[in-house]
Amino acid sequence: MTSAEDAVAPEPAARGRQRLRRPGRSRAAYAFVLPLLAIFAAFYAWPALNTVLSSGFEWGLINPWRLTEPGSWEFVGLGNYSETLGSESFWNAVVNTTIWLVFFPLLVTGVSLIVSILIWFAGRGLAPLLFRTAFILPMTISLAAVGVIWGFIYNPDPDFGLLNAVVGALDLDFEIDWGPLHLQTGQWLSDLGSLDLGFTELRLTNLSLIAPAVWAFIGFGVITFTAGLTSVDQDLIDAARVDGARLRHVIRYVLIPQLRGSLVIVAVVSVIFALRTFDIVYVLTDGGPGSDTEVLALLLFKQAFVFLDEPDAGLATTVAVLLSLVLVAGAYPYLRRLLEGTPR
């Protein structure tokens, strides 16, 4: 028979859980959490619920839909979704947004990673600080202002447009017409070219919009990767060099594996930014020429606000719901890493 002295004492973790389960502590925890839940319910859950429910009705912004008065508007059920998914303008916006989803995260992640590693290898001093500042400063400018600045750069008149002046001075004008690819310089915001994929045509003017967005957003990647590089153990670098590893091997097999968490953060945030991009497209092209650069967020804006007396706000909320679902799916890897509590 086991004596009282032989009884195994509870482990420290178990004792900690027992303390957390005390009624007083539980009430205190709820007291701290409830204000945050109230803010979440008032400013996120309630508007989100209104948006989802209003997508089942036909209404306009002059006579907005309200959850408290659902019978005042025509109920169409999933009609808005079927109309949106069958709309040519919606799928055109999907194609343009897909171009952003492919190129913007790749450029932001790749360029900022290269810049961060170069600055990190440069060590400390005035030069690395100046380079880091040069890449971070564009983050302080609003994207609307970035659009205005790059509008001057892209101006087709060589007397005003910086890019065309440089291209003309260096005699870099060219035109490529090779199979499905057509590319030309000069008309950066109107006719940069296209790529025919058979089932759809990609308008390369979108790349002219992605470039300034990358310039403005790359500072976020530099900050994130620089923070990740500060936690890299220098002993690993020294050991790799002693074993004869070259610089590219150190970067590939030592630094990049140590930056997996930072890579996930930069990639996911870049995807979210690409999905919801609006202001820089609106300022530079307003979705033009025609609808060549119209993205989903801009399509949503036009449906909701351009014709206030038209009952198209239900279609706009439908686009918002579909876009939100894609945003949640895109953010899932980052959210899962946060919930698992495995920052690296």
Secondary structure as UniProt FT lines:
FT   TURN            5..6
FT   HELIX           12..20
FT   HELIX           23..40
FT   HELIX           41..45
FT   HELIX           46..54
FT   TURN            55..56
FT   STRAND          57..58
FT   TURN            67..68
FT   HELIX           70..72
FT   STRAND          74..75
FT   TURN            77..78
FT   HELIX           79..85
FT   HELIX           88..122
FT   HELIX           126..136
FT   HELIX           137..140
FT   HELIX           143..153
FT   TURN            158..160
FT   HELIX           162..169
FT   TURN            170..171
FT   STRAND          175..178
FT   TURN            179..180
FT   STRAND          181..184
FT   TURN            188..190
FT   STRAND          193..196
FT   STRAND          201..203
FT   HELIX           205..230
FT   HELIX           234..242
FT   TURN            243..244
FT   HELIX           247..250
FT   HELIX           251..255
FT   HELIX           256..258
FT   HELIX           260..276
FT   HELIX           279..284
FT   TURN            285..287
FT   TURN            290..293
FT   HELIX           296..301
FT   HELIX           302..306
FT   TURN            308..309
FT   HELIX           313..340
//
